[in-house]
Amino acid sequence: MTTPARTASTGLRPVEPSIADRMRRDLRGETDETLTEQFGISYNTWRKIRSGQAIRESLAARIEDRLR
């Protein structure tokens, strides 16, 4: 599986689409509390992941590692 392209030199990139799809399937709720408990992210980060926007590269890698 390839890692999505990094956004220029900003240190941002989207989460792998297969991981984002898995998160959507497994999602128990869209509140800060639920998202933090389940994935270790905020609602604002979830909105970016859900829409395919770039997030911090280190955060994207951490989420992907957790869900593999």
Secondary structure by P-SEA (a helix, b strand, c coil): ccccccccccccccccaaaaaaaaaacccccaaaaaacccccaaaaaaaaacccccaaaaaaaaaaac
